[in-house]
Amino acid sequence: MGDYFKNTPNEKGYFGEYGGSFIPPELQKEMDRITDAYYAISKSHQFIEELRSIRKHFQGRPTPVYFAKRLSNELGGRIYLKREDLNHTGAHKLNHCMGEALLAKYMGKKKLIAETGAGQHGVALATAAAYFGLECEIHMGEVDIAKEHPNVVRMKILGATVVSVTHGLKTLKEAVDSAFEAYLKDPVNSIYCIGSVVGPHPFPMMVRDFQRVVGIEAREQFLEMTGELPDNVVACVGGGSNAMGMFTAFLDDADCKLYGVEPAGRSTKIGDHAATITYGKPGIIHGFKCYLLQDEKGEPLPVYSIASGLDYPGVGPEHSMLHDLKKVNYTSVTDSECVDAFFDLSRKEGIIPALESSHAVAYAMKLAKDNPRQSILVNLSGRGDKDIDFIVENYGIRK
């Protein structure tokens, strides 16, 4: 497995035929500087020591693995949750945001710029900026600002400037476009901290590396708890950072099936889902090559998900490669299945999951019913505080 991380991606940032860097020459120079700085800093024991200290004393890592006893007893199967909802700020996003902000500090940057969908990446980056004393600017679609109001307030309290994006569908893709434009205005003093395993090289590699802590911890914890590895590992996939962080620890385990769960939304019609690998084909978006939901001209199609963090027409290049290699099974879950899982986990286990994570929980529940003798490890990537107003307004409180 050590060789995999040394050789994947290659020097040009390709995971097989996916990834790379399709950006203007002036921006490429800045990306090359970021790549050089990352390779230098990631081999430095001071950087590793500081990041480990942050994870332990500030983030509260390691997060636990929890056996969902009541849910398992009801469905069959043995469902375990990697509790990333207990990571500081309530999701896995802080794992890479603290790493990216530490890199920015090392490079002498003054400002962090990013996009956010569900707001978890925005909150995490605003937290990292406050920790390191850096400026922070978060671009967020107008639709998501209304939908994820609690996270918008959190970002502002933490000192970030929130930029409302009002063009196109006013969701995640447009927020990425807007953040890229802002970054292009001053790439010397600012750094664009991409919120997932997407974008031009080196970001898919860097974000994956910072998220690997999830899988490393979970593998060790699961072995200690059960004496064996899980039969199945499940994570939701939008851009794919939480899934990549989890999957990397199990890629060599032939007996361990990996499932990436995409949002099937309201229907299979264009604009009603964001199931990129399920329905897309290779294309280029935001400076990298991946599976993409696209029209005949190669332009990204409109996408939708009940979970703001999953409604992206592309997906991480490493996920694209792993799909082609059949190392990971990519599947999908509908809005209604997601909402059912949201309420089931809340009522049965006292854990309110993020709508993104609820997609993974929903698929794990299906697996548990179909495989009553197997164990299932779910990456519970975030908590649902941000989603409760939206759920109550649109679905009520179930009896």
N, C-alpha and C positions, 0 to 999 in steps of 0.2 A: 504493500500500500504506500510505503514511503516513496517509491519510484513514481507512483501515480501523481502525487502532489508535486514532485520535482519536474515532471514532464508534461503535466496537464494544467493549464494550457501550454502551448509551445511559445517560443520567444515572441512571436507576433500576436499572441493572445488568442490563438484558435483552439477550440475544443473540437477536434475532428475538423469538420468543414464549417463550424459555427463560431461566432465571436468576431475577433478582429477589431479594426478601428477604422471606421469610414467617416472621418471628420475633416474640417478644413485644415490646411497646413499649419496655420498659426496656432490653432488649438492642439494640433498633434504635438507640437514642440512642448507645450505645457503638459500634455499627457505623458510624454517621454520623461519629463522631469519628475512627475508624480511616480511613474514606474520605477525610475532609478532610486528615488528617495525611499519607496516602499521596500525594494530589495535590500537597500542599505540598512534601513531601520529594523526590518523584520528579522535580521540576523544579529541584532544588537541585544546583548543581555540586559542593558539598562531599559530598553523599550519593553522587552518581554516582562521584566521584573515589575515595571510600573503598571503595565496592563494587567498583570496578574493581581497586583495589589488593588487596583481599581475594581476589578471583578469581585474580589473577595470582600473588601471593606466598604465599597460604595454601591455596587450593584446587588450584593447579597448572593453571589454565586458560591458553591453550586446550587442550582435550583433542584428540588427533589423530584424523584419519580414516585408516583402515587398509584396504588391499586384501586381502581374504581369498583368497589365490591358490590354495591347495590345494582349498579348498571350491568355488571358482569353476570350477577345471579339471575337477573331478569332476562337477559338476552342469550346466555350461554357465552362461551369464550371467556378469555381473561383479558380485560382491557386495562392497560396501564397508561398513565398520562405523564409526559415530561412537562413539568409545571413552569413553562416560560412565562406564564401569566404572573408568576411571583418574582420575576426579574424586575429590578427597579424600573419604574415608568410603566410597568404592566404588559410588556411584550418582549420578544426576542431582539427588537431593533437596536436596543442600547449596546448589544454585543459588538456590532460593527461601528456604531456611531462614536463610541469612546475611542475605538481604534483609529477611525478616520480623523477625529478631532486631534488626537495625539500626533498623528502624521502631519496634520495641518500646522500644529504648533512647532513641530520639528522643522518644517519648511519655511517658517516665518510668516505664515498667512495670517491675515487679520479678520477674515470673514468667512463664515460657512454658509453656503447656499444649497438649498435642496427643494425637492418636490415632496408632496405627501398626498396619499389618497385617504386612508382611514384616519390619518393624523398621528398614528403611532410613531412613524419615522420622524415626523416633524417634532413631536414631543421629545423623543429620544435625542434628536440633534440639538434642540433648544437646551436640553438638560446638559449635554456635553459642552455646548458653548458656554453656558453659565459656569460649569465646573472649571473650564480652562481660561475663562475671561476673554472669550472671542465674540465678535458680532455674529448675528444669525438672521438669515432671511429665508422664510419658508413660503413656497408657492403652492397654492391649493385651489382646486376647482371650486367655483361658486356653489355647485350642487353639493359637493362634499363638505364645504364649510357649514351649510345649513344642516346637513345630515349628521355631522360629527361635532356639533357645537361644544361639548365638554372638552374635547381635545384642543379646539381653537383657543378656548379660554386658558387652558393650561400652557400652551405655547406663549401666549401674550404675557401671562404671569411670570414665566421664565425669562422674559426679556426679548423674545424673538419678534421680528416684524413679519406679519402674515400678509402675503400678497394674494388678493382674490383674482382668480383667472376666469375671465368672462367670455372667452371665445369657444367655438366648437361645442362639444358636449359638456364642457365646463367640469370635466372630471380628471382622472389621473394622467392620461396621455397629454392633455393640454397643459397640465401643471408641469410635466417634464419639459415640454416645449418652452414654456415661459421661464423655467429655471435655467435652462440651457442658454437662452437669450441673455438673461441677467449675468450669467457667468462669463459669457463672451465679452461683455463690456469691460471687465477688469480681471482677467485670469491670473494676473501677477499677484494681486493682493488677496484674492478670494480663492476658494476651492469648492468645487461642486461635489457634494457628498451624496452620491447616488444611493437610493434607499433599498436596493435589492441587488441580486446577482445579474444585473443587466447593464447596458451602456457599453461604451468603447473600453478596450483594454486599458488599464489594468483592473477596472472596477469589478467585473464578474469574479476574477480571481481573488482580489482583496476582500470583498464582502464575504465570499465563501470561506476564506481562511479565518476571518474574524468570527464567523458563525460556527466553525467546526467545534468550538467548545461545547455546543449543545449535544452533538453526537458523541463526542469523547466522554462527556459526563454520563449521558444516558446509557451508553453501552456498559460502562463500568458499574453503574448503579443497578442496571437490570440483571447483570451477571451475579452481583452480590445478593440481590433480593431473591433470585430464582435458581441460580446455579447453571443457567443456560441462556442462550440468546433468544430474543423474541422470534416467533414464527413469521410475524408480519410487522412492518413499520409503516406508519401512515402520516402524511403531512399535507396541508393544503398548498396549492401552487398558484400564485399570481405571476409575479416576477420570479419568485421561487427561493428567497433567501432562507426562510425557516426550514424549508424542505431540504435544501442543499446542505445546510448546517447539520441536519439530522442524518441524511442519507450517506454522507461521506464516511461515516464510521462503520457502515455495514455493506459497502460495495463489494467486498471480497467474500462475503458470506453467502454461499450458494443456497443454503437452506432458509435464508431469511428473505422473504418477499417484500419488495419496496413498492409503495403505492403513493403516487402524486395525485392529489384530488383537485381538479379544476372546477370553476363555477359554471354549471349548466344553465343557470339563470331561470328565465321564465319559459323559454322554448328553444328549439334548434334554429329559429329564424335569425338572420343577420340582425345584429343590434339588440338581441334578447339574451345573449350569453357572452362569456369571455373564456370559452374553452379552447385555448390557443393550440395546444398540441393535438387535441381531439379533432379539430376541424381546420386547422391552419396548414400552411406549407411554407418552406423556407423563403425568407425575404429579409429586407434590411429596414431597421427602424432605429432611431436615436443613436446612430453611429455603430451598430453591430448587426451581425447576421444571426437569425434565429428562426424558429417556427413563428409564423405571423398570420393573423387573420387579415387578409388583404383582398383588394379587388383586382380586376384584370390588369390594371396599370401598376400594381405593386404598392398602392397606397393603403395605409391601415384602414380597416373597416371600423365602424362604430361598435363599441362593446358595452356590456352592461353586467353588473352583478349586484346583488343585495349587499355584498361586502365591498366597501369602497377600496379596500386594499388589494382586491383581486381583479378589478375591472381594467385590465391592461391588454392591448391587442398582441403584444409580444410575450416572450418568456426567456428566462436565462439560457445562454448558449450551451452551458453544461447540461442543463435539462434536455435541450434539443438533441445533444449527442447521446446522452444516456437512454433517451427514447429510441433512437436509431439502433443502438447497441443492445436494446431489449434488457437493459440492466434494471430499469424502473418501469413499472406498469402505470401508465397515466390514464386516469378515469375521471368521472365528473359526478357532481351532486347538484340537484336543483335547489332553487330558493326555498321551496316548501320543505324539502328534506332537511335543509340547513336550519330552518326555524324550529322544526320538530326537535332536532338534536340540541339546539340552544336551550329549549325549555326542559328537555329530558335531563341534561347534565345539571342544569340549575336545580331541578326538583329532586333528582335522585342522589346527587353528590354534594350539593351546596356550593357549586362552582359555576359562576356565570361566565361563559366563554365568549370571546370575540366572535363576530359573525364569520370572519375569515377562518378561525380555528374550528368553528362549528361545522364547516364543510368536511374537515378531517374526522371529526367526531361522528358525523353522520355516516361516512363510509365505514368507519371502524365498527359502528353498530350493525351495518349490513354484514360485514365480515364475521362478526361474532355470532350472528344468527346462523350463517351458512357453515361456520367452522367452530362448533361448540367446544372442541378439544384443543383449540389453538390459542396462543397468546398474541396480543396485539399491542404494540407500543405506539401511542399517538403523540405527536408533537403538539401540545396545547400552546400554540404560539402567542396567545394574548388573552387578556381578560375583556369582559364585555361591558364595562362601565360606559364606554363611549357609545354603545349601541342601544342602551336601554330606552332612551327617549324615542328613538326611531321605531323600535320594536313595539312599544306601547301605543304610539300614534297609529301604526299601520296594522298591527295584529292584535292589539289589546293584551290583557293579562289573562292567560288561560286558567281555567278552573282545574 
